[in-house]
Amino acid sequence: MLKLKKSLFLALPLVLALAACGNNTGNDKNAASTAAGSKPAATGSVSILNVSYDPTRELYQEYNQVFQKQWQQKTGQTLDIQQSNGGSGKQSLSVQNGLQADVVTLALAGDIDSLNKQKELLNKDWQKTLPDNSTPYTSTIVFLVRKGNPKHIKDWGDLVKGDVQVITPNPKTSGGARWNFLAAWAWAKQSNGGDEAKAKAFVTDLYKRVPVMDTGARGSTITFTQRGLGDVLLAWENEAYLALKEAGDQYEIVTPSLSILCEPPVAVVDSVVDKKGTREVATEYLKGLYTEDAQRIIAKNFYRPINPKVAAEFKDKFPQLQLVTIDKDFGGWKTAQQQFFADGGVFDQIYVKK
């Protein structure tokens, strides 16, 4: 798991440069090139910053290189692409506080909507600007267990048996953690005939078994794989497969009977690109994610491609399972955020800080 560990430290040389763009000193960053937040690019070069959530490092490292070549061939410009990664909620707050993101590629729509909390940073109808509600790939939540599955974990109910310890990040800062929580809630509610009191009792028991909550999904992966804590990691599907790819002799993936359709969207930050003069390149950068070549890169990095043709090519890679959705089953992110994750919401009611 050295690669996962090293990726957390790739950004250290950029911390000071990015700090000049806004308050984001607590987040992990890695860079393709020079500092973000600069004035309009000099002739022959342009720079953009992609502020993303925790487990997308490997995906965008590969995609950025491809898009840089395409952009130079098309325009003659040299393109520098900055990459900032961290817990999705924390990343959203950093952009609200001044981090000069040309584009955001966050874990959930609610974190992009939040960019307009203090002042309007982007078009309120941003999800209509690109296909599929501006979501070029999807994922879901699975379990990563240790080789041999010594705790015999097969489904959500097994997480609250015996002395099982569960690793999951903090839903106050991590988008993946919010998906984890809602998937657990949905399974418990369905398994108990729609009884929300029993669903609440289930997640209460589950979070009693969480010894530590990191701020983002990658931190939780390292807690499980490097620090050796916990019996099961609640993980983005792509993150679990990456761990398996790098250390398949140590872990196994368990796909539960029910999970949630995770829809991590993308958006141009209008206020930033208009100030920097980078609207064209930022827009093309996100549109490029929908091309067949990019969709194959997405699938190879263990995200589920949105393009039907490419999805069919990789259909054997992703198991089929019952998926609830944020809109149909939770009333959308605005409702879910208020009910479960706002101050005083369900999570605050059930979680006792250790």
C-alpha positions in Angstrom: 0.0 0.0 0.0 3.0 2.3 -0.5 1.4 4.1 -3.3 -1.7 5.1 -1.3 0.6 6.3 1.5 2.9 8.3 -0.8 0.1 10.1 -2.5 -0.8 11.9 0.7 2.6 13.6 0.6 2.9 14.5 -3.1 1.5 17.9 -2.4 3.8 19.3 0.2 5.7 21.6 -2.0 2.5 23.3 -3.0 1.0 24.0 0.4 2.4 27.5 0.6 1.5 28.4 -2.9 -2.1 27.2 -2.6 -2.5 28.9 0.8 -2.0 32.2 -0.9 -5.2 31.5 -2.8 -7.4 30.8 0.2 -7.7 29.0 3.5 -7.0 25.4 2.6 -3.9 24.6 4.7 -5.6 21.5 6.3 -6.1 19.7 3.0 -3.9 17.4 1.0 -2.7 18.7 -2.3 -0.7 17.4 -5.2 0.3 19.4 -8.3 0.8 18.9 -11.9 2.8 22.1 -12.1 2.9 25.7 -10.9 0.8 27.6 -8.3 -3.0 28.1 -8.8 -5.0 31.2 -8.4 -2.8 33.2 -10.8 -3.9 36.0 -13.1 -4.8 35.2 -16.7 -2.2 33.0 -18.2 0.7 34.5 -20.3 0.7 33.8 -24.0 1.4 30.2 -24.7 0.4 28.8 -21.3 -2.5 28.5 -19.0 -3.1 27.1 -15.5 -6.2 25.6 -13.8 -6.9 24.2 -10.4 -9.1 21.1 -9.9 -10.3 20.9 -6.3 -11.5 17.3 -5.8 -12.4 14.8 -3.1 -10.2 12.3 -1.5 -9.9 9.1 -3.6 -9.7 10.8 -7.1 -5.9 11.3 -7.1 -5.0 8.4 -9.4 -7.9 9.1 -11.8 -7.0 12.7 -12.4 -3.3 12.1 -12.5 -4.0 9.9 -15.5 -6.7 12.0 -17.1 -4.8 15.3 -16.6 -1.8 14.0 -18.6 -4.1 13.0 -21.5 -6.1 16.3 -21.5 -2.9 18.4 -21.4 -1.7 16.8 -24.6 -5.1 17.2 -26.2 -5.3 20.9 -25.3 -1.8 21.6 -26.5 -2.5 19.9 -29.9 -5.8 21.9 -30.2 -4.7 25.3 -29.1 -0.9 25.3 -29.0 -1.0 26.3 -25.3 0.9 24.6 -22.6 -1.6 23.6 -19.8 -0.6 23.3 -16.2 -3.2 21.4 -14.1 -3.1 21.7 -10.3 -4.8 19.1 -8.2 -6.1 19.5 -4.7 -7.6 16.5 -2.8 -9.2 16.2 0.6 -12.5 15.4 2.3 -15.3 16.7 0.1 -17.0 18.8 2.7 -13.7 20.3 3.8 -12.7 21.0 0.2 -16.0 22.7 -0.4 -15.5 24.9 2.6 -12.0 25.8 1.4 -13.4 27.0 -2.0 -16.0 29.0 -0.1 -13.2 30.6 1.9 -11.2 31.7 -1.1 -9.3 28.7 -2.7 -9.3 29.6 -6.4 -10.7 26.5 -8.0 -11.4 26.7 -11.7 -13.3 23.4 -11.4 -14.6 21.3 -8.6 -15.0 17.5 -8.8 -16.5 16.7 -5.5 -18.1 13.7 -3.9 -21.7 14.9 -3.9 -23.9 17.6 -5.3 -24.6 19.1 -1.9 -21.0 20.1 -1.5 -21.0 21.9 -4.8 -24.4 23.6 -4.0 -22.7 24.8 -0.8 -20.3 26.9 -2.8 -23.1 29.5 -3.0 -23.6 29.7 0.7 -21.6 32.8 1.5 -21.8 34.4 -2.0 -22.6 33.1 -5.4 -19.5 31.4 -6.8 -21.2 29.4 -9.6 -24.3 29.2 -11.6 -27.1 27.9 -9.4 -28.2 25.6 -12.3 -24.7 24.1 -12.6 -26.0 20.5 -12.8 -27.8 21.3 -16.1 -24.6 22.4 -17.9 -23.2 18.9 -18.6 -24.9 15.5 -19.3 -26.2 13.2 -16.6 -26.6 16.0 -14.0 -23.0 16.9 -14.5 -22.0 13.4 -13.3 -19.5 11.8 -15.7 -19.0 8.7 -13.5 -20.6 6.9 -10.5 -19.6 4.6 -7.7 -21.0 2.8 -4.8 -20.1 1.7 -1.2 -18.5 -1.7 -0.5 -16.6 -3.4 2.3 -12.9 -4.0 2.3 -12.0 -6.9 4.7 -8.7 -8.6 5.6 -7.7 -11.7 3.7 -9.8 -14.7 4.5 -12.5 -12.5 5.9 -11.8 -13.7 9.5 -14.9 -11.9 10.9 -17.2 -13.5 8.3 -18.6 -10.2 7.1 -21.1 -10.7 4.3 -23.6 -7.9 4.7 -24.4 -4.8 6.7 -25.9 -6.8 9.6 -22.5 -8.5 10.2 -20.9 -5.1 11.0 -22.7 -5.0 14.4 -21.9 -8.6 15.5 -19.4 -9.7 18.1 -16.3 -7.4 18.5 -16.2 -6.2 14.8 -14.6 -2.8 14.5 -15.5 -0.6 11.5 -13.4 2.1 9.8 -15.2 5.0 8.1 -14.4 8.7 7.9 -16.2 11.6 9.5 -19.5 12.6 7.7 -19.0 16.2 8.8 -16.0 16.5 6.5 -16.1 13.6 4.1 -18.5 13.1 1.2 -17.7 9.4 1.1 -18.6 9.1 4.8 -22.0 10.6 4.1 -22.6 8.0 1.3 -21.4 5.3 3.8 -23.9 6.5 6.5 -26.8 6.7 4.1 -26.1 3.2 2.6 -26.1 1.7 6.1 -29.3 3.6 7.0 -31.0 2.4 3.8 -30.1 -1.3 4.4 -31.3 -1.1 8.0 -34.5 0.7 7.1 -35.4 -1.8 4.4 -34.4 -4.8 6.5 -36.8 -3.6 9.2 -39.8 -2.9 7.1 -39.2 0.8 6.8 -38.9 1.3 10.6 -36.7 4.4 11.0 -36.3 3.9 14.7 -34.7 0.6 14.1 -32.5 2.1 11.4 -31.4 4.7 13.9 -30.6 2.0 16.4 -28.5 0.1 13.8 -26.4 3.1 12.9 -26.0 3.9 16.6 -24.5 0.5 17.2 -22.4 0.7 14.0 -20.7 4.0 15.0 -20.0 2.7 18.5 -17.6 0.3 16.7 -15.7 3.1 14.9 -12.4 3.6 16.8 -11.2 6.6 14.8 -12.8 8.8 12.1 -10.5 10.4 9.6 -11.5 13.6 7.8 -11.5 11.9 4.4 -11.8 8.5 2.7 -8.1 8.2 1.8 -7.2 8.8 5.4 -9.5 6.0 6.5 -8.0 3.7 3.8 -4.6 4.3 5.3 -5.9 3.8 8.9 -7.2 0.4 7.8 -4.3 -0.7 5.5 -1.3 1.0 7.0 -2.2 1.3 10.7 -3.9 -2.0 10.8 -7.0 -0.7 12.7 -10.4 -2.2 12.2 -11.9 -5.4 10.7 -13.7 -3.8 7.8 -13.4 -0.5 5.9 -16.5 1.1 4.5 -15.1 2.3 1.2 -15.8 3.8 -2.2 -15.8 0.9 -4.6 -12.9 2.5 -6.5 -10.9 2.9 -3.4 -11.4 -0.7 -2.4 -10.4 -2.0 -5.8 -7.3 0.2 -5.7 -6.3 -1.3 -2.3 -6.9 -4.8 -3.8 -4.8 -3.9 -6.9 -1.8 -2.8 -4.7 -2.0 -5.5 -2.1 -4.4 -8.2 -3.2 -2.8 -10.8 -1.0 -3.9 -8.9 2.1 -7.5 -7.9 1.5 -10.8 -9.0 0.0 -13.8 -7.0 -1.2 -17.3 -7.8 0.0 -20.2 -6.4 -2.0 -23.3 -6.0 0.3 -26.8 -7.0 -0.8 -27.8 -3.3 -0.9 -25.8 -0.1 -1.3 -26.2 3.4 -2.7 -25.6 4.9 -6.1 -22.8 7.4 -5.4 -23.0 10.3 -7.9 -19.9 12.6 -7.7 -20.6 15.6 -9.9 -18.3 18.2 -11.5 -18.7 22.0 -12.1 -16.9 25.1 -13.4 -16.5 27.7 -10.7 -17.8 30.7 -12.7 -16.5 33.5 -10.4 -13.0 32.1 -10.7 -12.8 31.3 -14.4 -14.2 34.7 -15.3 -11.6 36.4 -13.2 -8.7 34.3 -14.5 -9.9 34.1 -18.1 -9.9 30.3 -18.0 -13.5 29.5 -18.8 -12.8 27.9 -22.1 -10.1 25.5 -20.9 -12.0 24.7 -17.6 -15.2 23.9 -19.5 -13.4 21.7 -22.1 -11.6 19.9 -19.2 -14.9 18.8 -17.7 -16.5 18.0 -21.1 -13.5 15.8 -21.9 -14.5 13.5 -19.1 -17.4 12.3 -21.2 -15.4 11.2 -24.2 -14.9 7.5 -24.8 -11.2 7.7 -24.1 -11.7 9.4 -20.8 -14.6 7.1 -19.8 -12.1 4.2 -20.3 -9.6 5.9 -18.0 -12.5 6.3 -15.5 -13.3 2.6 -15.7 -9.7 1.5 -15.4 -9.5 3.6 -12.2 -12.4 1.6 -10.9 -15.2 4.2 -11.3 -18.3 3.2 -13.1 -18.4 5.0 -16.5 -21.6 6.8 -17.5 -21.2 6.1 -21.2 -23.3 3.0 -22.1 -20.8 1.7 -24.7 -17.9 1.9 -22.3 -19.9 0.6 -19.4 -20.7 -2.5 -21.5 -17.0 -3.0 -22.2 -16.3 -3.1 -18.4 -19.6 -4.8 -17.3 -17.7 -7.8 -15.8 -15.6 -5.5 -13.7 -18.5 -4.1 -11.6 -20.9 -6.4 -9.8 -24.6 -5.7 -10.0 -26.4 -5.0 -6.8 -29.5 -3.2 -5.5 -28.8 0.5 -5.2 -30.9 3.1 -3.5 -30.6 6.7 -4.8 -30.2 10.0 -3.0 -33.2 11.6 -4.8 -35.7 8.8 -4.7 -34.9 7.4 -1.2 -33.7 10.5 0.6 -35.4 13.4 -1.1 -32.2 14.9 -2.5 -29.0 16.2 -0.9 -30.6 19.3 0.6 -33.1 17.2 2.6 -30.6 14.5 3.5 -28.0 17.0 4.7 -30.5 18.7 6.9 -31.9 15.5 8.4 -28.7 13.5 8.9 -25.6 15.7 8.9 -26.5 19.3 9.9 -25.8 20.3 13.5 -28.3 18.5 15.7 -29.1 16.0 12.9 -29.3 12.2 13.2 -25.5 11.8 13.1 -25.0 14.2 16.0 -27.8 12.4 17.9 -26.3 8.9 17.5 -22.5 9.5 17.7 -20.7 9.7 21.0 -17.2 11.2 20.5 -14.5 8.9 21.8 
